[in-house]
Amino acid sequence: MKIAIIGTGYVGLVTGACLAKFGHEVICIDRNEDKINLLKKGEAPFFEPGLEELLSNPNLSFDLDFDKADIVMCCVGTPSDSGGNVDLKAVNDVIEKHASKGEFFVMKSTVPLGTCSKIDHPNVVMNPEFLRQGSAIKDTLEPDRIVVGTESAQSQQMMQNLYEPFDAPIIFTDLITAELSKYAANAYLATKISFINEFANFCESKGADFRKLQQSLKYDTRIGPEFLEAGVGFGGSCLPKDLTAILSQSDKNDFHVLRGADKANKIQKQKIVEKLKSQMALKGRKIGILGLSFKPNTDDMRDAPSIEIINALKEEGANVACYDPQGKSEHNTCQNPYEACDDSDALLILTEWEEFRGIDLKKARRLMKGDTLIDGRNIYDPDEVRAAGFNYLGIGL
């Protein structure tokens, strides 16, 4: 099939590259000419492990526009506006300019409930994505499930054929349920993260062993081990945005749990600053920071907790020296972890990059002026850090 992907962000570019891998003729469209030129040279506009290796597929092309396709997939962003509502400008632009060019119109962008039913096209499909940045290719090629919302038998058969090579259950439903499935998944994950962060904080205040509590939860098959790592709160382009979006679409008496999860996450981002303030006055201090991106294996800075933490530190009069292997930020001024440590009064770990697990802690301590290390992702063994000469503080530890 000939497939036109509109939007070359994480969802669009990864989806297009993976579909091309299965032999489909895929053209990825973006109105940003610089991005298209970069892609034509085989270079990805963002960091995603394994992606550039897929861009040289002869089935995959890039352009500013196209004429016709069997399937048109909308993969543009749906950010929150200033009021927390979903901004559909890019989606509406795709619908207006490109929907009619395909026999089938597939919405992969995360859109408010009822959006797809309003699209004037005989074959509309809602096919939400569930990929994670940093493992997006694996998540696309080996999905847990595929959700397809459609009210057309022809569209259902087309999607069945499209996903035939994928070894995953396909859940066929109506349009609005498919739209809601993405919000429900992300809202649950956000709640799970806020839940474990709250228990980590509670363990810390009561003197309970958070590691053992965490272990007991992970072995419970009803709960599972994923998303039970305590930290500085969730960020990124999906969880905060989608949680805000579903709350903005609901009545104030709906979703009490989700509102609590959202509030808890906002509070959690400030916990690490409070921990640091309990150790020292921040005015004039130099604070080393390891990790800026909202999670490892991505350069995405959208809603990254590090930004809020850095801003709070600066408001207290502190100076920051930051290092991230990929994070695209004006704050990313150091060339390696040790440069961030040099002459710092304290060191904060804000992203759990694998690189940070292997740093020489004794060397880091020698370079620093102070001895405080706040592990915002609990990546270290507290005893090992203390043995290296640090005053160690973790989340719940």
BELQUIHU-V857918 format. One record per pair of residues at least 24 apart in sequence whose C-alpha atoms are under 10 Angstrom apart, sorted by the first residue. I is the first residue (numbers start at 0). J is the second residue. If there is no record, write none. Layout:
I|J ; I|J
//
This chain:
0|24 ; 0|25 ; 0|68 ; 0|69 ; 0|70 ; 0|157 ; 0|160 ; 0|161 ; 1|25 ; 1|26 ; 1|58 ; 1|67 ; 1|68 ; 1|69 ; 1|70 ; 1|71 ; 1|101 ; 2|26 ; 2|27 ; 2|59 ; 2|67 ; 2|68 ; 2|69 ; 2|70 ; 2|71 ; 2|72 ; 2|101 ; 2|103 ; 3|27 ; 3|28 ; 3|60 ; 3|61 ; 3|64 ; 3|65 ; 3|66 ; 3|67 ; 3|68 ; 3|69 ; 3|70 ; 3|71 ; 3|72 ; 3|73 ; 3|97 ; 3|100 ; 3|101 ; 3|104 ; 4|28 ; 4|29 ; 4|61 ; 4|68 ; 4|70 ; 4|71 ; 4|72 ; 4|73 ; 4|74 ; 4|75 ; 4|105 ; 4|107 ; 5|29 ; 5|30 ; 5|62 ; 5|63 ; 5|64 ; 5|65 ; 5|71 ; 5|72 ; 5|73 ; 5|74 ; 5|75 ; 5|90 ; 5|93 ; 5|97 ; 5|107 ; 6|30 ; 6|31 ; 6|72 ; 6|73 ; 6|74 ; 6|75 ; 6|76 ; 6|89 ; 6|90 ; 6|93 ; 6|108 ; 7|31 ; 7|34 ; 7|35 ; 7|38 ; 7|43 ; 7|44 ; 7|45 ; 7|61 ; 7|74 ; 7|75 ; 7|76 ; 8|34 ; 8|43 ; 8|44 ; 8|45 ; 8|74 ; 8|75 ; 8|76 ; 9|44 ; 9|45 ; 9|46 ; 9|47 ; 9|50 ; 9|74 ; 9|75 ; 9|76 ; 9|130 ; 9|131 ; 9|132 ; 9|133 ; 9|135 ; 9|136 ; 9|299 ; 10|73 ; 10|74 ; 10|75 ; 10|76 ; 10|107 ; 10|108 ; 10|127 ; 10|128 ; 10|129 ; 10|130 ; 10|131 ; 10|132 ; 10|135 ; 10|136 ; 10|139 ; 11|72 ; 11|73 ; 11|74 ; 11|75 ; 11|76 ; 11|107 ; 11|108 ; 11|128 ; 12|38 ; 12|43 ; 12|44 ; 12|50 ; 12|53 ; 12|54 ; 12|61 ; 12|74 ; 13|47 ; 13|49 ; 13|50 ; 13|51 ; 13|53 ; 13|54 ; 13|130 ; 13|135 ; 13|136 ; 13|137 ; 13|138 ; 13|139 ; 13|140 ; 14|72 ; 14|74 ; 14|107 ; 14|128 ; 14|130 ; 14|135 ; 14|136 ; 14|139 ; 14|140 ; 15|53 ; 15|54 ; 15|58 ; 15|59 ; 15|60 ; 15|72 ; 15|74 ; 16|50 ; 16|51 ; 16|52 ; 16|53 ; 16|54 ; 16|55 ; 16|56 ; 16|58 ; 16|59 ; 16|60 ; 16|136 ; 16|139 ; 17|50 ; 17|53 ; 17|54 ; 17|56 ; 17|59 ; 17|136 ; 17|137 ; 17|139 ; 17|140 ; 18|58 ; 18|59 ; 18|139 ; 18|140 ; 18|161 ; 18|162 ; 18|164 ; 19|53 ; 19|54 ; 19|56 ; 19|57 ; 19|58 ; 19|59 ; 19|60 ; 20|53 ; 20|54 ; 20|56 ; 20|57 ; 20|58 ; 20|59 ; 20|140 ; 21|58 ; 21|140 ; 21|161 ; 21|162 ; 21|164 ; 21|165 ; 22|56 ; 22|57 ; 22|58 ; 22|59 ; 23|58 ; 23|59 ; 23|161 ; 24|56 ; 24|57 ; 24|58 ; 24|59 ; 24|60 ; 24|68 ; 24|69 ; 25|56 ; 25|57 ; 25|58 ; 25|59 ; 25|60 ; 25|61 ; 25|68 ; 25|70 ; 26|58 ; 26|59 ; 26|60 ; 26|61 ; 26|62 ; 26|63 ; 26|64 ; 26|65 ; 26|68 ; 26|71 ; 27|59 ; 27|60 ; 27|61 ; 27|62 ; 27|63 ; 27|64 ; 27|65 ; 27|72 ; 27|74 ; 28|60 ; 28|61 ; 28|62 ; 28|63 ; 28|64 ; 28|65 ; 28|73 ; 28|74 ; 29|61 ; 29|62 ; 29|63 ; 29|64 ; 29|75 ; 30|62 ; 30|63 ; 30|64 ; 31|62 ; 31|63 ; 32|62 ; 32|63 ; 34|61 ; 34|62 ; 34|63 ; 35|60 ; 35|61 ; 35|62 ; 35|63 ; 36|61 ; 36|62 ; 36|63 ; 37|61 ; 38|62 ; 45|297 ; 45|298 ; 45|299 ; 45|325 ; 45|327 ; 46|132 ; 46|133 ; 46|296 ; 46|297 ; 46|298 ; 46|299 ; 46|325 ; 46|326 ; 46|327 ; 47|132 ; 47|133 ; 47|134 ; 47|135 ; 47|136 ; 47|296 ; 47|297 ; 47|298 ; 47|299 ; 48|132 ; 48|133 ; 48|134 ; 48|135 ; 48|136 ; 48|137 ; 48|296 ; 48|297 ; 49|133 ; 49|134 ; 49|135 ; 49|136 ; 49|137 ; 50|135 ; 50|136 ; 53|136 ; 64|96 ; 64|97 ; 65|97 ; 65|100 ; 66|97 ; 66|100 ; 66|101 ; 67|97 ; 67|98 ; 67|99 ; 67|100 ; 67|101 ; 67|102 ; 68|97 ; 68|99 ; 68|100 ; 68|101 ; 68|102 ; 68|103 ; 68|104 ; 69|100 ; 69|101 ; 69|102 ; 69|103 ; 69|104 ; 69|157 ; 70|98 ; 70|100 ; 70|101 ; 70|102 ; 70|103 ; 70|104 ; 70|105 ; 70|122 ; 70|157 ; 70|158 ; 70|161 ; 71|97 ; 71|98 ; 71|99 ; 71|100 ; 71|101 ; 71|102 ; 71|103 ; 71|104 ; 71|105 ; 71|106 ; 71|123 ; 72|97 ; 72|98 ; 72|101 ; 72|103 ; 72|104 ; 72|105 ; 72|106 ; 72|107 ; 72|108 ; 72|124 ; 72|125 ; 72|126 ; 73|97 ; 73|98 ; 73|104 ; 73|105 ; 73|106 ; 73|107 ; 73|108 ; 73|109 ; 73|125 ; 73|126 ; 74|105 ; 74|106 ; 74|107 ; 74|108 ; 74|109 ; 74|127 ; 74|128 ; 75|106 ; 75|107 ; 75|108 ; 75|109 ; 76|107 ; 76|108 ; 76|109 ; 76|110 ; 76|236 ; 77|108 ; 77|109 ; 77|110 ; 77|111 ; 77|236 ; 77|237 ; 77|240 ; 77|241 ; 77|244 ; 78|109 ; 78|110 ; 78|236 ; 78|237 ; 78|240 ; 78|241 ; 78|244 ; 79|236 ; 79|239 ; 79|240 ; 79|241 ; 79|243 ; 79|244 ; 79|247 ; 80|240 ; 80|244 ; 82|243 ; 82|244 ; 82|247 ; 83|240 ; 83|241 ; 83|242 ; 83|243 ; 83|244 ; 83|245 ; 83|246 ; 83|247 ; 83|248 ; 84|111 ; 84|240 ; 84|241 ; 84|243 ; 84|244 ; 84|245 ; 84|246 ; 84|247 ; 84|248 ; 85|109 ; 85|110 ; 85|111 ; 85|240 ; 85|241 ; 85|243 ; 85|244 ; 85|245 ; 85|247 ; 85|248 ; 86|110 ; 86|111 ; 86|244 ; 87|111 ; 87|114 ; 90|114 ; 91|118 ; 94|118 ; 94|119 ; 94|120 ; 95|119 ; 98|122 ; 98|123 ; 102|154 ; 103|153 ; 103|154 ; 103|157 ; 103|158 ; 104|154 ; 105|147 ; 105|148 ; 105|149 ; 105|154 ; 105|158 ; 106|147 ; 106|148 ; 106|178 ; 107|147 ; 107|178 ; 108|178 ; 108|181 ; 109|177 ; 109|178 ; 109|179 ; 109|180 ; 109|181 ; 109|182 ; 109|237 ; 109|241 ; 109|244 ; 110|175 ; 110|178 ; 110|179 ; 110|181 ; 110|182 ; 110|241 ; 110|244 ; 110|245 ; 111|175 ; 111|178 ; 111|179 ; 111|182 ; 111|241 ; 111|244 ; 111|245 ; 111|247 ; 111|248 ; 112|174 ; 112|175 ; 112|176 ; 112|177 ; 112|178 ; 112|179 ; 112|182 ; 112|245 ; 112|248 ; 113|174 ; 113|175 ; 113|176 ; 113|178 ; 113|179 ; 114|174 ; 114|175 ; 114|178 ; 115|148 ; 115|149 ; 115|174 ; 115|175 ; 115|177 ; 115|178 ; 116|149 ; 116|150 ; 116|173 ; 116|174 ; 116|175 ; 121|150 ; 121|151 ; 121|153 ; 121|154 ; 122|149 ; 122|150 ; 122|151 ; 122|152 ; 122|153 ; 122|154 ; 122|155 ; 122|157 ; 123|148 ; 123|149 ; 123|150 ; 123|151 ; 123|154 ; 123|155 ; 123|174 ; 124|148 ; 124|149 ; 124|150 ; 124|151 ; 124|154 ; 124|155 ; 124|158 ; 124|173 ; 124|174 ; 124|177 ; 125|149 ; 125|150 ; 125|171 ; 125|172 ; 125|173 ; 125|174 ; 125|175 ; 125|176 ; 125|177 ; 125|178 ; 126|158 ; 126|171 ; 126|174 ; 126|177 ; 126|178 ; 126|180 ; 126|181 ; 127|177 ; 127|178 ; 127|179 ; 127|180 ; 127|181 ; 127|182 ; 128|180 ; 128|181 ; 129|180 ; 129|181 ; 129|184 ; 129|185 ; 131|237 ; 131|297 ; 132|235 ; 132|236 ; 132|237 ; 132|293 ; 132|294 ; 132|295 ; 132|296 ; 132|297 ; 132|298 ; 132|299 ; 133|294 ; 133|295 ; 133|296 ; 133|297 ; 133|298 ; 133|299 ; 134|296 ; 134|297 ; 139|165 ; 140|164 ; 140|165 ; 140|166 ; 140|167 ; 141|165 ; 141|166 ; 141|167 ; 142|166 ; 142|167 ; 142|168 ; 142|169 ; 143|167 ; 143|168 ; 143|169 ; 144|168 ; 144|169 ; 144|170 ; 145|169 ; 145|170 ; 145|171 ; 146|170 ; 146|171 ; 146|172 ; 146|176 ; 146|177 ; 146|178 ; 146|180 ; 146|181 ; 147|171 ; 147|172 ; 147|173 ; 147|174 ; 147|176 ; 147|177 ; 147|178 ; 148|172 ; 148|173 ; 148|174 ; 148|175 ; 148|176 ; 148|177 ; 148|178 ; 148|180 ; 149|173 ; 149|174 ; 149|175 ; 149|176 ; 149|177 ; 150|174 ; 179|245 ; 181|237 ; 181|241 ; 182|237 ; 182|238 ; 182|240 ; 182|241 ; 182|242 ; 182|243 ; 182|244 ; 182|245 ; 182|246 ; 183|241 ; 183|242 ; 183|245 ; 184|238 ; 184|241 ; 184|242 ; 185|237 ; 185|238 ; 185|239 ; 185|240 ; 185|241 ; 185|242 ; 185|245 ; 186|237 ; 186|238 ; 186|239 ; 186|240 ; 186|241 ; 186|242 ; 186|243 ; 186|244 ; 186|245 ; 186|246 ; 186|256 ; 186|257 ; 186|260 ; 186|261 ; 187|238 ; 187|242 ; 187|256 ; 187|257 ; 187|260 ; 188|225 ; 188|226 ; 188|227 ; 188|233 ; 188|238 ; 188|242 ; 188|260 ; 189|226 ; 189|232 ; 189|233 ; 189|234 ; 189|237 ; 189|238 ; 189|239 ; 189|241 ; 189|242 ; 189|257 ; 189|260 ; 189|261 ; 189|264 ; 190|226 ; 190|233 ; 190|238 ; 190|242 ; 190|256 ; 190|257 ; 190|258 ; 190|259 ; 190|260 ; 190|261 ; 190|263 ; 190|264 ; 191|222 ; 191|225 ; 191|226 ; 191|227 ; 191|228 ; 191|260 ; 192|225 ; 192|226 ; 192|227 ; 192|228 ; 192|229 ; 192|230 ; 192|231 ; 192|232 ; 192|233 ; 192|260 ; 192|263 ; 192|264 ; 193|226 ; 193|227 ; 193|229 ; 193|230 ; 193|231 ; 193|232 ; 193|233 ; 193|257 ; 193|259 ; 193|260 ; 193|261 ; 193|262 ; 193|263 ; 193|264 ; 193|265 ; 193|266 ; 193|267 ; 194|226 ; 194|227 ; 194|229 ; 194|259 ; 194|260 ; 194|263 ; 194|264 ; 195|226 ; 195|227 ; 195|228 ; 195|229 ; 195|230 ; 195|395 ; 196|227 ; 196|228 ; 196|229 ; 196|230 ; 196|231 ; 196|232 ; 196|263 ; 196|264 ; 196|267 ; 196|394 ; 196|395 ; 197|229 ; 197|260 ; 197|263 ; 197|264 ; 197|266 ; 197|267 ; 197|394 ; 197|395 ; 198|229 ; 198|394 ; 198|395 ; 199|228 ; 199|229 ; 199|230 ; 199|393 ; 199|394 ; 199|395 ; 199|396 ; 200|229 ; 200|230 ; 200|267 ; 200|270 ; 200|394 ; 200|395 ; 200|396 ; 201|395 ; 202|394 ; 202|395 ; 202|396 ; 203|393 ; 203|394 ; 203|395 ; 203|396 ; 204|395 ; 204|396 ; 205|395 ; 206|395 ; 206|396 ; 207|395 ; 207|396 ; 208|395 ; 208|396 ; 209|394 ; 209|395 ; 209|396 ; 210|377 ; 210|395 ; 210|396 ; 228|376 ; 228|377 ; 228|378 ; 228|394 ; 229|267 ; 229|375 ; 229|376 ; 229|377 ; 229|393 ; 229|394 ; 229|395 ; 229|396 ; 230|267 ; 230|268 ; 230|270 ; 230|271 ; 230|304 ; 230|348 ; 230|349 ; 230|350 ; 230|351 ; 230|374 ; 230|375 ; 230|376 ; 230|377 ; 230|378 ; 230|393 ; 230|394 ; 230|395 ; 231|264 ; 231|265 ; 231|266 ; 231|267 ; 231|268 ; 231|269 ; 231|270 ; 231|271 ; 231|272 ; 231|293 ; 231|303 ; 231|304 ; 231|305 ; 231|308 ; 231|348 ; 231|349 ; 231|350 ; 231|374 ; 231|375 ; 231|376 ; 231|377 ; 231|394 ; 232|261 ; 232|263 ; 232|264 ; 232|265 ; 232|266 ; 232|267 ; 232|268 ; 232|269 ; 232|270 ; 232|293 ; 232|303 ; 232|304 ; 232|305 ; 232|349 ; 232|375 ; 232|376 ; 233|261 ; 233|264 ; 233|265 ; 233|267 ; 233|268 ; 233|293 ; 233|294 ; 233|302 ; 233|303 ; 233|304 ; 234|264 ; 234|268 ; 234|292 ; 234|293 ; 234|294 ; 234|299 ; 234|300 ; 234|301 ; 234|302 ; 234|303 ; 234|304 ; 234|305 ; 235|292 ; 235|293 ; 235|294 ; 235|297 ; 235|299 ; 235|300 ; 235|301 ; 235|302 ; 235|303 ; 235|304 ; 236|293 ; 236|299 ; 236|300 ; 236|301 ; 236|302 ; 236|303 ; 237|301 ; 237|302 ; 238|302 ; 239|264 ; 239|265 ; 239|301 ; 239|302 ; 239|303 ; 240|301 ; 240|302 ; 264|304 ; 265|304 ; 265|307 ; 267|304 ; 267|394 ; 268|303 ; 268|304 ; 268|305 ; 268|306 ; 268|307 ; 268|308 ; 268|311 ; 268|375 ; 269|304 ; 269|307 ; 269|308 ; 269|311 ; 269|312 ; 270|308 ; 270|375 ; 270|394 ; 271|308 ; 271|347 ; 271|348 ; 271|349 ; 271|373 ; 271|374 ; 271|375 ; 271|392 ; 271|393 ; 271|394 ; 272|307 ; 272|308 ; 272|309 ; 272|311 ; 272|312 ; 272|315 ; 272|347 ; 272|373 ; 274|373 ; 274|392 ; 274|393 ; 274|394 ; 275|312 ; 275|345 ; 275|346 ; 275|347 ; 275|371 ; 275|372 ; 275|373 ; 275|392 ; 276|312 ; 276|315 ; 278|345 ; 278|371 ; 278|390 ; 279|344 ; 279|345 ; 279|371 ; 280|315 ; 280|316 ; 280|317 ; 281|312 ; 281|313 ; 281|314 ; 281|315 ; 281|316 ; 281|317 ; 281|318 ; 281|344 ; 281|345 ; 282|312 ; 282|313 ; 282|314 ; 282|315 ; 282|316 ; 282|317 ; 282|318 ; 283|313 ; 283|315 ; 283|316 ; 283|317 ; 283|318 ; 283|344 ; 284|312 ; 284|313 ; 284|315 ; 284|316 ; 284|317 ; 284|318 ; 284|319 ; 284|342 ; 284|343 ; 284|344 ; 284|345 ; 284|369 ; 285|312 ; 285|316 ; 285|317 ; 285|318 ; 285|319 ; 285|320 ; 285|339 ; 285|340 ; 285|341 ; 285|342 ; 285|343 ; 285|344 ; 285|345 ; 285|346 ; 285|367 ; 285|368 ; 285|369 ; 286|312 ; 286|313 ; 286|317 ; 286|318 ; 286|319 ; 286|320 ; 286|321 ; 286|339 ; 286|340 ; 286|341 ; 286|342 ; 286|343 ; 286|344 ; 286|345 ; 286|346 ; 286|347 ; 286|367 ; 286|369 ; 286|371 ; 286|372 ; 287|318 ; 287|319 ; 287|320 ; 287|321 ; 287|322 ; 287|333 ; 287|336 ; 287|337 ; 287|338 ; 287|339 ; 287|340 ; 287|341 ; 287|342 ; 287|343 ; 287|344 ; 287|345 ; 287|346 ; 287|347 ; 287|348 ; 287|367 ; 287|372 ; 288|319 ; 288|320 ; 288|321 ; 288|322 ; 288|323 ; 288|330 ; 288|331 ; 288|333 ; 288|336 ; 288|339 ; 288|340 ; 288|343 ; 288|345 ; 288|346 ; 288|347 ; 288|348 ; 288|349 ; 288|350 ; 288|372 ; 288|373 ; 289|320 ; 289|321 ; 289|322 ; 289|323 ; 289|324 ; 289|331 ; 289|333 ; 289|335 ; 289|336 ; 289|337 ; 289|339 ; 289|340 ; 289|346 ; 289|347 ; 289|348 ; 289|349 ; 289|350 ; 289|351 ; 289|352 ; 289|354 ; 289|355 ; 289|374 ; 289|375 ; 290|321 ; 290|322 ; 290|323 ; 290|324 ; 290|325 ; 290|326 ; 290|331 ; 290|336 ; 290|347 ; 290|348 ; 290|349 ; 290|350 ; 290|351 ; 290|352 ; 290|355 ; 290|375 ; 291|321 ; 291|322 ; 291|323 ; 291|324 ; 291|325 ; 291|326 ; 291|327 ; 291|328 ; 291|330 ; 291|331 ; 291|348 ; 291|349 ; 291|350 ; 291|351 ; 291|352 ; 292|323 ; 292|324 ; 292|325 ; 292|326 ; 292|327 ; 292|328 ; 292|331 ; 292|349 ; 292|350 ; 292|351 ; 292|352 ; 293|326 ; 293|349 ; 293|350 ; 293|351 ; 294|326 ; 294|349 ; 294|350 ; 294|351 ; 294|352 ; 295|323 ; 295|324 ; 295|325 ; 295|326 ; 295|349 ; 295|350 ; 295|351 ; 295|352 ; 295|353 ; 295|354 ; 296|324 ; 296|325 ; 296|326 ; 296|350 ; 296|351 ; 296|352 ; 296|353 ; 297|324 ; 297|325 ; 297|326 ; 297|327 ; 297|352 ; 298|323 ; 298|324 ; 298|325 ; 298|326 ; 298|327 ; 298|328 ; 299|325 ; 299|326 ; 299|327 ; 299|328 ; 300|325 ; 300|326 ; 300|327 ; 300|328 ; 303|349 ; 303|350 ; 304|349 ; 304|350 ; 305|330 ; 305|347 ; 305|348 ; 305|349 ; 305|350 ; 306|330 ; 308|349 ; 318|343 ; 319|343 ; 319|345 ; 319|346 ; 320|346 ; 321|346 ; 321|347 ; 323|349 ; 323|350 ; 323|352 ; 323|354 ; 323|355 ; 324|352 ; 324|354 ; 324|355 ; 325|352 ; 336|363 ; 337|362 ; 337|363 ; 337|364 ; 337|366 ; 337|367 ; 338|363 ; 338|366 ; 338|367 ; 339|363 ; 339|366 ; 339|367 ; 340|364 ; 340|365 ; 340|366 ; 340|367 ; 340|368 ; 340|369 ; 341|365 ; 341|366 ; 341|367 ; 341|368 ; 342|366 ; 342|367 ; 342|368 ; 342|369 ; 343|367 ; 343|368 ; 343|369 ; 343|370 ; 343|371 ; 344|368 ; 344|369 ; 344|370 ; 344|371 ; 344|372 ; 345|369 ; 345|370 ; 345|371 ; 345|372 ; 345|373 ; 345|389 ; 345|390 ; 346|370 ; 346|371 ; 346|372 ; 346|373 ; 346|374 ; 346|389 ; 346|391 ; 347|371 ; 347|372 ; 347|373 ; 347|374 ; 347|375 ; 347|376 ; 347|392 ; 347|393 ; 348|372 ; 348|373 ; 348|374 ; 348|375 ; 348|376 ; 348|377 ; 348|378 ; 348|379 ; 348|393 ; 349|373 ; 349|374 ; 349|375 ; 349|376 ; 349|377 ; 350|374 ; 350|375 ; 350|376 ; 350|377 ; 350|378 ; 351|375 ; 351|376 ; 351|377 ; 351|378 ; 351|379 ; 352|376 ; 352|378 ; 353|378 ; 355|379 ; 356|380 ; 359|387 ; 360|384 ; 360|385 ; 360|386 ; 360|387 ; 360|388 ; 360|389 ; 361|385 ; 361|386 ; 361|387 ; 361|388 ; 361|389 ; 362|387 ; 363|387 ; 363|388 ; 363|389 ; 364|388 ; 364|389
//
